[in-house]
């Protein structure tokens, strides 16, 4: 079956502002995010990609734009099911404010039981994303053969939930996974099981360097950053 190259969008203006963007429209890449996107074609050079699939949100489309420009024959497909989690009433709020919400403890420790007011549950988020990947695997296999590869650009919590599914982990363990902005996660699907070949590969170790950010913006307090961390400064 197909090999999936999962790209988290580059760093966005919401990431650097410490805001939970969710489905908020008009969230663009910041300067660093644009540079990350510009480096993506080189990082994926030599890989025969059969298709490019993207969340419909602007920050994902901007991330794939340089890759599509470098490969004129690569077709882009929008896929609503890999759009960001619908955080409902939490969308657009500061992560520092949300840290005190009683629901945050559930999101951190029992995400399979978390449902966002006015939005969706984390189980619904994972279910739709996994279904999308299964459908795209079948489509790529049928159109391009079982050895084909394709790229999919999505969001932090979506990618973490897909990795948990590939590893056979319960959703309640997915907060132990971290993926940086514009990182590449590679999953090879076979008839019997998926194989996680790369997790959150950024091509460098800058994300481990000390940085001056508030704990709620980095996950340094032991909690996972809902929506995904902002990456290296």
DRENDO-1510 file (C-alpha; in Angstrom, 1 decimal, always signed):
<recs>
REC; n; res; u; v; w
REC; 1; UNK; +0.0; +0.0; +0.0 .
REC; 2; UNK; +0.9; +3.7; -0.2 .
REC; 3; UNK; +3.6; +5.5; +1.8 .
REC; 4; UNK; +2.3; +8.7; +3.3 .
REC; 5; UNK; +4.5; +11.8; +3.9 .
REC; 6; UNK; +2.6; +13.8; +6.5 .
REC; 7; UNK; +3.6; +17.5; +6.7 .
REC; 8; UNK; +2.5; +19.7; +9.5 .
REC; 9; UNK; +2.0; +23.3; +8.2 .
REC; 10; UNK; +4.8; +25.8; +8.7 .
REC; 11; UNK; +4.8; +28.1; +11.7 .
REC; 12; UNK; +1.8; +30.4; +11.6 .
REC; 13; UNK; +1.0; +33.8; +13.1 .
REC; 14; UNK; -1.3; +32.0; +15.5 .
REC; 15; UNK; +1.5; +29.7; +16.7 .
REC; 16; UNK; +3.8; +32.7; +17.5 .
REC; 17; UNK; +0.9; +34.6; +19.2 .
REC; 18; UNK; +0.1; +31.6; +21.4 .
REC; 19; UNK; -3.5; +31.5; +20.0 .
REC; 20; UNK; -5.5; +28.3; +19.4 .
REC; 21; UNK; -6.4; +28.9; +15.7 .
REC; 22; UNK; -8.6; +25.9; +15.0 .
REC; 23; UNK; -10.8; +26.5; +12.0 .
REC; 24; UNK; -10.4; +30.3; +12.1 .
REC; 25; UNK; -9.9; +31.5; +8.5 .
REC; 26; UNK; -7.2; +33.7; +7.3 .
REC; 27; UNK; -4.4; +32.4; +9.6 .
REC; 28; UNK; -1.2; +32.7; +7.5 .
REC; 29; UNK; +2.4; +31.5; +7.8 .
REC; 30; UNK; +4.7; +33.9; +9.6 .
REC; 31; UNK; +8.1; +34.7; +8.2 .
REC; 32; UNK; +9.8; +31.6; +9.6 .
REC; 33; UNK; +6.9; +29.5; +8.5 .
REC; 34; UNK; +7.3; +30.8; +4.9 .
REC; 35; UNK; +11.0; +30.0; +5.0 .
REC; 36; UNK; +10.1; +26.5; +6.3 .
REC; 37; UNK; +7.7; +26.0; +3.4 .
REC; 38; UNK; +10.3; +27.3; +1.0 .
REC; 39; UNK; +12.7; +24.6; +2.1 .
REC; 40; UNK; +10.2; +21.8; +1.8 .
REC; 41; UNK; +10.8; +21.1; -2.0 .
REC; 42; UNK; +14.5; +20.5; -1.2 .
REC; 43; UNK; +13.7; +18.2; +1.7 .
REC; 44; UNK; +11.4; +16.1; -0.5 .
REC; 45; UNK; +13.7; +16.2; -3.6 .
REC; 46; UNK; +14.0; +12.9; -5.4 .
REC; 47; UNK; +10.8; +11.5; -3.9 .
REC; 48; UNK; +8.3; +10.4; -6.6 .
REC; 49; UNK; +5.1; +11.9; -5.2 .
REC; 50; UNK; +1.8; +10.7; -6.8 .
REC; 51; UNK; -0.4; +13.5; -5.3 .
REC; 52; UNK; -0.5; +16.3; -2.8 .
REC; 53; UNK; -3.5; +16.4; -0.4 .
REC; 54; UNK; -4.1; +19.4; +1.9 .
REC; 55; UNK; -6.3; +20.7; +4.6 .
REC; 56; UNK; -8.4; +23.5; +3.1 .
REC; 57; UNK; -7.0; +26.0; +5.6 .
REC; 58; UNK; -4.7; +28.8; +4.4 .
REC; 59; UNK; -1.7; +27.9; +6.4 .
REC; 60; UNK; -1.6; +24.4; +4.9 .
REC; 61; UNK; -2.1; +25.6; +1.4 .
REC; 62; UNK; +0.7; +28.1; +1.8 .
REC; 63; UNK; +3.0; +25.4; +3.1 .
REC; 64; UNK; +2.5; +23.3; +0.0 .
REC; 65; UNK; +2.7; +26.2; -2.5 .
REC; 66; UNK; +6.5; +26.1; -3.0 .
REC; 67; UNK; +6.4; +22.3; -3.5 .
REC; 68; UNK; +3.7; +22.6; -6.1 .
REC; 69; UNK; +5.6; +25.4; -7.8 .
REC; 70; UNK; +8.7; +23.2; -8.0 .
REC; 71; UNK; +6.6; +20.3; -9.4 .
REC; 72; UNK; +4.2; +21.6; -12.0 .
REC; 73; UNK; +2.7; +18.2; -12.6 .
REC; 74; UNK; +1.9; +17.5; -9.0 .
REC; 75; UNK; -1.9; +17.8; -8.5 .
REC; 76; UNK; -3.3; +19.4; -5.3 .
REC; 77; UNK; -6.4; +17.9; -3.7 .
REC; 78; UNK; -8.3; +19.6; -0.8 .
REC; 79; UNK; -9.5; +17.3; +1.9 .
REC; 80; UNK; -11.9; +18.6; +4.5 .
REC; 81; UNK; -11.5; +15.6; +6.8 .
REC; 82; UNK; -7.8; +16.5; +7.6 .
REC; 83; UNK; -8.7; +20.1; +8.5 .
REC; 84; UNK; -7.8; +21.2; +12.0 .
REC; 85; UNK; -9.9; +20.0; +15.0 .
REC; 86; UNK; -13.0; +22.1; +15.5 .
REC; 87; UNK; -12.2; +23.6; +18.9 .
REC; 88; UNK; -15.5; +25.4; +18.9 .
REC; 89; UNK; -15.7; +28.2; +21.6 .
REC; 90; UNK; -12.0; +27.7; +22.3 .
REC; 91; UNK; -11.0; +28.8; +18.8 .
REC; 92; UNK; -9.2; +32.1; +18.7 .
REC; 93; UNK; -8.4; +32.2; +22.4 .
REC; 94; UNK; -5.0; +32.4; +24.0 .
REC; 95; UNK; -3.5; +29.1; +25.2 .
REC; 96; UNK; -2.5; +30.8; +28.4 .
REC; 97; UNK; -6.2; +31.5; +29.1 .
REC; 98; UNK; -7.3; +28.0; +28.2 .
REC; 99; UNK; -4.8; +26.5; +30.6 .
REC; 100; UNK; -7.2; +27.3; +33.5 .
REC; 101; UNK; -10.2; +25.8; +31.9 .
REC; 102; UNK; -11.4; +22.6; +33.6 .
REC; 103; UNK; -11.7; +20.9; +30.2 .
REC; 104; UNK; -8.0; +21.3; +29.7 .
REC; 105; UNK; -7.2; +18.6; +32.2 .
REC; 106; UNK; -9.5; +16.2; +30.2 .
REC; 107; UNK; -7.8; +17.2; +27.0 .
REC; 108; UNK; -4.4; +16.4; +28.5 .
REC; 109; UNK; -5.2; +13.2; +30.4 .
REC; 110; UNK; -8.3; +11.7; +28.8 .
REC; 111; UNK; -8.5; +13.2; +25.3 .
REC; 112; UNK; -10.9; +10.4; +24.1 .
REC; 113; UNK; -13.4; +11.9; +26.5 .
REC; 114; UNK; -12.9; +15.5; +25.5 .
REC; 115; UNK; -15.5; +17.4; +23.5 .
REC; 116; UNK; -15.0; +21.1; +22.8 .
REC; 117; UNK; -18.1; +23.3; +23.5 .
REC; 118; UNK; -19.6; +24.4; +20.2 .
REC; 119; UNK; -17.1; +22.1; +18.3 .
REC; 120; UNK; -16.3; +18.4; +18.0 .
REC; 121; UNK; -14.8; +15.7; +20.2 .
REC; 122; UNK; -11.2; +14.5; +19.8 .
REC; 123; UNK; -12.5; +11.1; +18.9 .
REC; 124; UNK; -14.5; +12.6; +16.1 .
REC; 125; UNK; -11.4; +14.4; +14.9 .
REC; 126; UNK; -9.3; +11.2; +14.9 .
REC; 127; UNK; -12.1; +9.2; +13.2 .
REC; 128; UNK; -12.5; +11.5; +10.3 .
REC; 129; UNK; -8.7; +11.9; +9.8 .
REC; 130; UNK; -8.1; +8.1; +9.9 .
REC; 131; UNK; -11.0; +7.6; +7.4 .
REC; 132; UNK; -9.5; +10.2; +5.1 .
REC; 133; UNK; -6.1; +8.5; +5.1 .
REC; 134; UNK; -7.6; +5.1; +4.5 .
REC; 135; UNK; -9.6; +6.4; +1.5 .
REC; 136; UNK; -6.6; +8.2; +0.1 .
REC; 137; UNK; -4.4; +5.1; +0.5 .
REC; 138; UNK; -6.9; +3.1; -1.5 .
REC; 139; UNK; -7.1; +5.8; -4.2 .
REC; 140; UNK; -3.4; +6.1; -4.5 .
REC; 141; UNK; -2.9; +2.4; -4.7 .
REC; 142; UNK; -5.6; +2.0; -7.4 .
REC; 143; UNK; -4.3; +4.9; -9.5 .
REC; 144; UNK; -0.5; +4.6; -9.0 .
REC; 145; UNK; +0.2; +1.1; -7.6 .
REC; 146; UNK; +1.1; -0.2; -4.2 .
REC; 147; UNK; +4.6; +1.4; -4.1 .
REC; 148; UNK; +3.4; +4.9; -4.7 .
REC; 149; UNK; +4.0; +7.8; -2.2 .
REC; 150; UNK; +2.0; +10.9; -1.6 .
REC; 151; UNK; +2.2; +14.0; +0.6 .
REC; 152; UNK; -0.5; +15.3; +2.9 .
REC; 153; UNK; -0.4; +18.7; +4.7 .
REC; 154; UNK; -2.4; +18.9; +7.9 .
REC; 155; UNK; -2.3; +20.1; +11.6 .
REC; 156; UNK; -0.6; +19.1; +14.8 .
REC; 157; UNK; -3.4; +17.3; +16.6 .
REC; 158; UNK; -4.5; +15.6; +13.4 .
REC; 159; UNK; -1.1; +14.3; +12.7 .
REC; 160; UNK; -0.6; +13.1; +16.3 .
REC; 161; UNK; -3.9; +11.3; +16.1 .
REC; 162; UNK; -2.8; +9.6; +12.8 .
REC; 163; UNK; +0.5; +8.5; +14.4 .
REC; 164; UNK; -1.4; +7.1; +17.4 .
REC; 165; UNK; -3.6; +5.1; +15.0 .
REC; 166; UNK; -0.6; +3.8; +13.1 .
REC; 167; UNK; +1.2; +2.7; +16.3 .
REC; 168; UNK; -2.0; +1.1; +17.7 .
REC; 169; UNK; -2.0; +3.6; +20.6 .
REC; 170; UNK; -5.2; +4.6; +22.3 .
REC; 171; UNK; -6.1; +8.2; +21.7 .
REC; 172; UNK; -5.6; +8.8; +25.4 .
REC; 173; UNK; -1.8; +8.4; +24.8 .
REC; 174; UNK; -1.6; +10.7; +21.8 .
REC; 175; UNK; -0.5; +13.7; +23.9 .
REC; 176; UNK; +2.8; +12.0; +24.3 .
REC; 177; UNK; +3.5; +12.6; +20.6 .
REC; 178; UNK; +5.0; +15.9; +19.4 .
REC; 179; UNK; +5.3; +17.2; +15.8 .
REC; 180; UNK; +7.1; +20.5; +15.0 .
REC; 181; UNK; +5.9; +23.0; +12.4 .
REC; 182; UNK; +6.8; +21.9; +8.9 .
REC; 183; UNK; +8.0; +18.6; +10.2 .
REC; 184; UNK; +7.6; +15.4; +8.1 .
REC; 185; UNK; +6.2; +12.2; +9.5 .
REC; 186; UNK; +6.3; +9.1; +7.2 .
REC; 187; UNK; +4.0; +6.2; +7.5 .
REC; 188; UNK; +4.2; +3.2; +5.3 .
REC; 189; UNK; +0.9; +1.3; +5.1 .
REC; 190; UNK; +0.8; -2.4; +4.2 .
REC; 191; UNK; -1.9; -5.0; +4.0 .
REC; 192; UNK; -1.2; -6.2; +7.5 .
REC; 193; UNK; +0.0; -3.1; +9.5 .
REC; 194; UNK; +1.4; +0.4; +9.2 .
REC; 195; UNK; +5.0; +1.2; +9.8 .
REC; 196; UNK; +6.1; +4.6; +11.3 .
REC; 197; UNK; +9.3; +5.4; +9.4 .
REC; 198; UNK; +9.9; +9.0; +10.5 .
REC; 199; UNK; +8.3; +11.1; +13.3 .
REC; 200; UNK; +8.3; +14.8; +13.2 .
REC; 201; UNK; +11.5; +15.0; +11.1 .
REC; 202; UNK; +12.6; +18.7; +10.7 .
REC; 203; UNK; +16.0; +18.0; +9.2 .
REC; 204; UNK; +17.7; +19.8; +12.1 .
REC; 205; UNK; +17.7; +19.8; +15.9 .
REC; 206; UNK; +17.0; +23.5; +16.4 .
REC; 207; UNK; +13.8; +22.6; +18.3 .
REC; 208; UNK; +15.9; +21.3; +21.2 .
REC; 209; UNK; +17.7; +24.6; +21.7 .
REC; 210; UNK; +16.8; +26.7; +24.8 .
REC; 211; UNK; +14.2; +29.3; +24.0 .
REC; 212; UNK; +12.5; +32.2; +25.7 .
REC; 213; UNK; +8.8; +31.3; +25.6 .
REC; 214; UNK; +6.2; +31.0; +28.3 .
REC; 215; UNK; +5.6; +27.4; +29.6 .
REC; 216; UNK; +2.1; +27.4; +28.3 .
REC; 217; UNK; +3.4; +28.1; +24.8 .
REC; 218; UNK; +5.9; +25.3; +24.7 .
REC; 219; UNK; +4.5; +22.5; +26.8 .
REC; 220; UNK; +7.4; +22.9; +29.3 .
REC; 221; UNK; +4.9; +22.6; +32.2 .
REC; 222; UNK; +4.4; +18.9; +31.3 .
REC; 223; UNK; +1.2; +19.5; +29.3 .
REC; 224; UNK; +0.9; +19.0; +25.6 .
REC; 225; UNK; +0.2; +22.2; +23.5 .
REC; 226; UNK; -3.3; +21.9; +22.1 .
REC; 227; UNK; -3.1; +22.4; +18.4 .
REC; 228; UNK; +0.7; +21.9; +18.3 .
REC; 229; UNK; +3.7; +23.8; +19.6 .
REC; 230; UNK; +5.3; +26.8; +17.7 .
REC; 231; UNK; +8.6; +25.1; +17.2 .
REC; 232; UNK; +12.0; +26.7; +17.4 .
REC; 233; UNK; +12.3; +30.4; +17.7 .
</recs>
